[in-house]
């Protein structure tokens, strides 16, 4: 049974005092869903919840609100900005410049939130907000309440992010994209080439002069470190050294590792509003998987944001064809009306005919948690987004790592080099794979009883124990609820 064990009566008694918490997610699917899953856990333990959301993303709250009608929503208009098209609120296909602008523009929600707070008869005692919303630390300070940063990324990735914005490392050679940047304070002293680092950070460092958006973003990340507490979607058995490092760097023990955060059990089928639309209905996907033998299917998906170029699509398709393995490929298509949309996400002509019966191609959303937990799936070719990583670990599925950007390179390091639960097959959002080499790696990775498969099953046990009663994440979640319920309230 997936998901946390039942709440304890002692925690319910504490939480029933009515502590009011304001949840502020970042409007991108990969950030929103784990925070909404955390919100489900908090509401199930009796806390009073309000979620701040902009209109276009209200739909993502429907499954949560149907389970918890007591949850209130604070719907604020998305702030106007000349560089962001009207109605664009979910950053799925925004370029780096637009992404930075999105983070900055959301800061305009500060004053409307203050007004709501001051007019509320029983306002919140704390804010829990995404780590891309560092400005909410200043909001909490103004309101004389606590801000808790929520990290949808793991502890290693967050350690790297904190180190970047605290230490501001630079390249010796400003023209060398491959120059290695070491992180000497982080356990195991990882090092990454410059182009692996956060594009938001690189754009800040490479800027010819300080601009308001860049300074706002830097202040936001540094405000994360100054916030009252950290809630992270990870678990001790997975990233113990990095969690200890974060406590040391933050200077306190108010760090709660509450992962893996997963949708409630009755969401495992994945209602369409949770993820999006699909060219193939979930029952048909499951029916196809039922025709396959155990652990013979490679699931291929690159998350909710990455769209492969047509050249990458061709390379991957040919590799899948050459590998002779069974596969289920979830293809993200380019946004309609997007400039150069015809250069992305095109399935090669004739490919589906060539692999008929052996492979299933789905354009759009698929019920990933349900797929990964199916007995037929024996491997996962992934971009190493943290949500996907945790879902694979809970399912006991080994991975083939193709990190694209953001925190994914650090995640791949953890999976391949430390945990030994994945093999690296490609890297980079622009890299076109060699189809022959990739085919060989795919075929080799689907061999039964390989090391990665054994380690995946071991980590599955550890993950389920962590969220089970008296597990490390269960205890951290209970401790978090107790801490929130006992916070003092001082209305400004």
C-alpha positions in Angstrom: 0.0 0.0 0.0 1.5 3.3 -1.1 1.4 6.5 0.9 2.0 7.4 4.6 0.6 5.2 7.4 -2.4 6.6 9.2 -2.0 9.6 11.4 -1.6 9.0 15.1 -4.3 10.1 17.6 -1.7 12.3 19.5 -0.9 14.3 16.4 -4.6 14.7 15.6 -5.2 16.0 19.1 -2.5 18.6 18.7 -3.4 19.6 15.1 -7.1 19.9 16.0 -6.3 23.1 17.9 -6.8 24.7 14.5 -3.4 25.9 13.4 -3.9 27.7 10.1 -1.2 27.3 7.4 -0.9 29.2 4.1 0.4 27.0 1.3 2.0 28.8 -1.7 3.0 26.5 -4.6 5.1 27.5 -7.5 2.9 27.2 -10.7 4.7 24.4 -12.5 3.4 20.9 -12.4 6.6 19.3 -11.1 6.6 21.7 -8.2 2.9 21.9 -7.4 2.1 18.2 -7.2 4.4 17.2 -4.4 3.5 20.2 -2.4 -0.2 19.4 -2.9 0.6 15.8 -1.8 2.2 17.2 1.3 -0.9 19.4 1.8 -3.1 16.3 1.7 -1.0 14.8 4.6 -1.2 18.0 6.6 -5.0 18.3 6.1 -5.4 14.7 7.0 -3.8 15.4 10.3 -6.2 18.2 11.1 -4.4 21.4 10.2 -6.4 24.2 8.7 -5.2 25.0 5.2 -5.5 27.8 2.7 -3.8 27.4 -0.7 -2.8 30.5 -2.7 -3.2 29.8 -6.4 -3.6 31.8 -9.7 -6.7 31.0 -11.8 -5.1 28.9 -14.5 -3.7 26.4 -12.0 -6.8 26.1 -9.9 -7.7 22.9 -11.9 -4.7 21.0 -10.4 -6.3 21.4 -7.0 -9.5 19.6 -7.8 -8.4 16.1 -6.6 -7.1 17.5 -3.3 -10.2 19.7 -2.7 -12.5 16.8 -3.4 -10.9 14.9 -0.6 -10.6 17.9 1.8 -13.6 20.3 1.3 -12.4 22.2 4.4 -9.3 23.5 2.5 -9.8 27.1 1.4 -8.3 28.6 -1.7 -7.0 32.1 -2.1 -7.3 32.8 -5.8 -5.3 35.8 -6.9 -5.0 37.1 -10.5 -1.7 36.3 -12.1 0.3 39.6 -12.0 0.6 41.3 -15.4 4.0 41.5 -17.1 4.7 42.7 -20.6 7.1 39.8 -21.3 4.7 37.0 -20.3 1.8 36.3 -22.6 -1.7 36.6 -21.1 -2.8 33.3 -19.6 0.7 31.8 -19.3 1.2 30.7 -15.7 2.7 27.3 -15.7 6.3 27.7 -17.1 6.2 24.4 -18.9 7.6 25.8 -22.1 9.1 29.1 -21.1 12.7 29.8 -22.1 15.2 30.6 -19.3 14.6 34.3 -19.7 10.9 33.8 -19.3 11.5 31.5 -16.4 13.4 34.2 -14.5 10.7 36.7 -15.4 8.1 34.3 -14.0 9.8 34.0 -10.7 10.1 37.8 -10.4 6.5 38.5 -11.5 5.1 36.2 -8.8 6.7 38.5 -6.3 3.9 40.9 -7.1 1.6 38.7 -5.2 3.2 40.0 -1.9 0.9 43.0 -1.4 -2.4 41.2 -2.3 -1.5 38.5 0.2 -0.8 41.0 2.9 -4.2 42.5 2.3 -5.9 39.1 2.5 -4.0 38.3 5.7 -5.0 41.6 7.4 -8.6 41.1 6.6 -8.8 37.5 7.7 -10.6 36.7 11.0 -8.2 33.9 11.8 -5.1 34.3 9.6 -2.2 31.8 9.2 0.5 31.2 11.8 2.9 30.0 9.1 3.6 29.9 5.3 4.8 26.8 3.5 6.1 27.9 0.1 8.2 26.5 -2.8 11.9 27.3 -2.9 11.4 29.3 -6.0 9.3 31.7 -3.9 12.0 33.1 -1.6 10.3 36.4 -1.4 7.7 34.8 0.8 10.3 34.8 3.6 10.0 38.6 3.6 6.3 38.3 3.5 6.3 36.1 6.6 8.6 38.5 8.4 6.3 41.4 7.6 3.3 39.4 9.0 5.3 38.3 12.1 4.8 34.6 11.2 7.1 31.7 10.2 8.0 30.7 6.7 8.9 27.1 5.9 10.6 26.5 2.6 9.4 23.4 0.7 11.9 21.7 -1.6 10.5 19.5 -4.4 14.2 18.6 -5.1 16.3 16.3 -3.1 18.9 17.1 -0.4 22.0 16.9 -2.7 20.3 19.1 -5.3 19.3 21.6 -2.7 22.8 21.6 -1.2 24.2 22.5 -4.6 21.6 25.3 -5.1 22.3 26.8 -1.7 26.1 26.7 -2.3 25.7 28.4 -5.7 23.8 31.4 -4.3 25.8 31.6 -1.1 29.3 31.3 -2.6 28.7 32.7 -6.1 31.4 30.5 -7.8 32.6 31.7 -11.3 34.5 30.2 -14.1 38.2 31.0 -14.5 37.8 31.0 -18.2 34.5 32.7 -19.1 34.4 30.9 -22.5 34.9 27.4 -21.2 31.4 25.8 -20.8 33.1 22.5 -19.6 35.1 24.0 -16.8 34.6 22.0 -13.6 33.1 23.7 -10.6 33.8 21.9 -7.3 31.6 22.0 -4.3 34.1 21.4 -1.5 31.7 21.9 1.4 29.2 19.3 0.2 29.8 15.6 1.2 31.8 13.6 -1.4 32.9 17.0 -2.8 30.9 16.7 -6.1 32.1 18.7 -9.2 30.1 19.6 -12.3 31.0 21.3 -15.6 29.7 24.8 -15.8 27.0 24.0 -18.3 25.5 21.5 -15.8 24.7 24.2 -13.3 21.4 26.0 -13.0 20.7 28.1 -16.0 19.1 30.7 -13.7 22.3 30.9 -11.8 24.5 31.0 -14.9 22.5 33.8 -16.4 23.0 35.8 -13.2 26.8 35.3 -13.1 27.2 35.8 -16.9 25.2 39.0 -16.9 27.2 42.1 -17.8 25.6 44.1 -15.0 23.2 43.5 -12.1 19.5 43.9 -13.1 16.5 44.0 -10.9 15.2 40.5 -11.8 18.6 38.9 -11.2 19.0 40.6 -7.8 15.5 39.6 -6.8 16.2 36.0 -7.6 19.5 36.0 -5.7 17.8 37.5 -2.7 15.1 34.9 -3.0 17.5 32.0 -2.8 19.4 33.5 0.0 16.1 34.1 1.8 15.5 30.4 1.6 18.5 29.8 3.8 17.3 32.4 6.3 13.8 30.9 6.5 12.5 29.3 9.7 12.5 25.7 8.5 13.0 23.3 5.6 10.6 20.7 4.4 12.1 18.4 1.8 10.7 15.6 -0.4 13.3 13.0 0.5 14.1 10.5 3.2 16.9 9.8 5.5 17.9 6.4 4.2 18.3 7.9 0.7 20.2 11.1 1.5 21.3 11.1 5.1 24.7 12.7 4.6 23.2 15.6 2.5 20.4 16.1 5.0 22.9 16.4 7.8 24.9 18.8 5.7 21.9 21.0 5.2 21.3 21.1 8.9 24.9 22.2 9.5 24.7 24.8 6.8 21.4 26.2 8.0 22.6 26.2 11.6 19.6 24.5 13.0 17.7 21.1 13.1 14.4 22.4 11.7 14.7 20.2 8.7 12.0 17.7 8.0 12.5 15.0 5.4 8.9 13.8 4.6 9.4 11.9 1.3 8.6 10.2 -0.8 5.5 12.3 -1.2 3.0 10.4 -3.3 -0.6 10.9 -4.4 -3.2 9.3 -2.1 -3.9 5.6 -2.8 -7.2 6.3 -4.6 -5.3 8.6 -7.0 -2.9 5.9 -8.3 -5.0 5.5 -11.4 -4.3 9.2 -12.0 -7.3 11.3 -12.8 -6.8 13.2 -16.1 -6.9 16.6 -14.3 -3.8 15.6 -12.3 -1.4 15.4 -15.2 -3.1 16.3 -18.5 -4.6 14.8 -21.6 -3.5 11.6 -23.4 -3.8 10.1 -26.8 -4.3 6.7 -25.1 -6.7 6.1 -22.2 -5.2 4.7 -19.0 -7.1 1.4 -19.2 -5.7 0.7 -22.7 -2.2 1.3 -21.4 -2.7 -1.1 -18.5 -4.3 -3.7 -20.9 -1.2 -3.5 -23.1 1.1 -3.9 -20.1 -0.9 -7.0 -19.0 0.1 -8.7 -22.3 3.8 -8.3 -21.3 5.9 -10.6 -19.2 7.3 -9.4 -15.8 10.1 -6.8 -15.9 10.4 -6.8 -19.7 9.1 -3.3 -20.5 11.2 -0.2 -20.6 9.2 2.9 -19.7 10.4 6.1 -21.4 9.4 9.5 -20.2 11.1 12.9 -19.8 8.7 14.6 -17.5 6.3 17.5 -17.9 8.6 20.1 -19.3 11.3 18.5 -21.6 10.3 18.3 -25.3 12.8 16.4 -27.5 14.0 17.9 -30.7 13.1 16.0 -33.9 16.7 14.9 -34.2 16.6 13.5 -30.6 13.3 11.8 -31.4 14.8 10.1 -34.4 17.9 9.0 -32.4 15.8 7.6 -29.5 13.3 5.9 -31.8 16.0 4.2 -33.8 17.7 3.1 -30.5 14.4 1.6 -29.2 13.9 -0.2 -32.5 17.4 -1.6 -32.6 17.4 -2.7 -28.9 14.6 -5.2 -29.5 13.2 -4.6 -26.0 9.5 -4.0 -25.3 8.8 -0.3 -24.4 6.2 2.2 -23.5 7.1 5.7 -24.6 5.3 8.8 -23.3 6.0 11.6 -25.8 5.6 15.2 -24.9 4.5 17.3 -27.9 5.4 20.9 -28.5 2.9 23.5 -27.5 0.5 24.4 -30.3 1.3 27.8 -31.7 4.8 27.8 -30.2 7.4 29.2 -32.6 9.3 26.4 -34.2 6.9 23.8 -32.9 7.4 21.7 -36.0 11.0 21.1 -34.9 10.0 19.3 -31.7 8.3 16.2 -30.5 7.6 14.6 -34.0 7.4 10.8 -34.0 9.4 9.6 -36.9 7.3 8.4 -39.9 6.8 4.7 -39.9 8.3 4.1 -36.5 5.1 2.9 -34.8 4.5 0.4 -37.7 8.0 -0.9 -37.3 7.6 -1.6 -33.6 3.9 -2.6 -33.6 3.1 -5.1 -30.8 6.5 -4.6 -29.1 6.2 -0.9 -28.3 3.4 1.5 -27.4 3.8 5.2 -28.0 1.5 7.6 -26.1 1.3 11.3 -26.9 0.7 13.3 -23.8 0.1 12.5 -20.2 0.3 8.9 -18.8 -0.5 7.6 -15.2 3.2 7.3 -14.3 2.8 6.0 -10.8 0.5 3.3 -12.0 2.8 2.4 -14.9 6.0 2.2 -12.7 4.2 -0.1 -10.2 3.1 -2.5 -12.9 4.8 -5.9 -12.8 5.7 -5.7 -16.5 8.0 -2.6 -16.1 11.6 -3.5 -15.6 13.4 -0.2 -16.5 12.8 3.5 -16.7 14.5 5.8 -19.2 14.2 9.2 -17.4 15.4 12.8 -17.3 16.0 12.3 -13.6 13.5 14.8 -12.4 13.1 14.3 -8.7 9.4 13.3 -8.7 10.2 10.7 -11.3 13.2 9.4 -9.3 11.1 8.9 -6.2 8.3 7.3 -8.0 10.7 4.8 -9.6 12.4 4.1 -6.3 9.0 3.4 -4.5 8.2 1.0 -7.4 11.6 -0.7 -7.2 12.3 0.1 -10.9 16.0 0.7 -12.0 16.7 3.7 -14.2 18.5 4.8 -17.3 19.6 8.3 -16.7 19.4 11.1 -19.4 19.5 14.3 -17.3 18.5 17.4 -19.2 19.0 20.3 -16.9 18.2 22.0 -13.6 18.8 19.6 -10.6 18.8 16.6 -12.9 22.6 16.3 -13.2 23.0 16.2 -9.5 20.2 13.6 -9.3 22.0 11.5 -11.9 25.2 11.6 -9.8 23.3 10.3 -6.8 21.5 7.6 -8.7 24.5 6.3 -10.8 27.6 6.9 -8.7 26.3 6.6 -5.2 23.2 4.6 -5.0 24.0 2.3 -8.0 20.4 2.2 -9.0 20.8 3.7 -12.5 23.1 3.7 -15.6 24.0 6.9 -17.4 23.0 6.7 -21.1 23.1 10.3 -22.3 23.1 13.9 -20.9 22.0 17.3 -22.0 18.9 18.9 -23.4 20.5 19.4 -26.8 22.5 16.1 -27.1 21.4 13.8 -30.0 22.2 10.2 -28.9 24.1 7.7 -31.0 21.3 5.2 -31.7 23.6 2.2 -31.8 25.3 3.0 -28.5 22.0 3.8 -26.8 20.4 0.6 -28.2 23.2 -1.4 -26.6 22.8 0.4 -23.2 19.0 -0.2 -23.3 19.4 -3.9 -24.1 22.0 -4.3 -21.4 20.0 -2.5 -18.8 17.0 -4.8 -19.2 18.9 -7.9 -18.2 17.4 -9.6 -15.2 19.1 -9.6 -11.8 21.6 -6.9 -12.7 23.1 -4.8 -9.9 20.8 -1.9 -10.5 17.7 -4.0 -10.3 18.8 -5.5 -6.9 19.6 -2.0 -5.6 16.2 -0.7 -6.8 14.4 -3.4 -4.8 16.5 -2.6 -1.7 15.7 1.1 -2.0 12.0 0.3 -2.5 12.0 -1.4 0.8 13.8 1.5 2.5 11.3 4.1 0.9 8.3 2.2 2.1 9.7 1.7 5.5 10.4 5.5 5.7 6.8 6.4 5.1 5.4 3.5 7.1 4.4 3.9 10.8 7.5 4.7 12.9 9.6 5.2 9.7 11.9 8.2 9.5 9.7 10.2 7.1 6.5 9.3 9.1 8.2 10.6 12.3 9.4 13.8 10.6 5.9 14.4 9.2 4.4 13.9 12.7 7.1 16.2 14.2 6.4 18.9 11.5 2.6 18.8 12.3 3.3 19.1 16.0 5.7 22.0 15.4 3.2 23.9 13.1 0.3 23.3 15.6 2.3 24.9 18.4 3.5 28.0 16.6 2.6 31.3 18.3 0.5 33.8 16.4 1.2 37.5 16.5 -0.9 39.5 14.1 0.9 42.5 12.8 
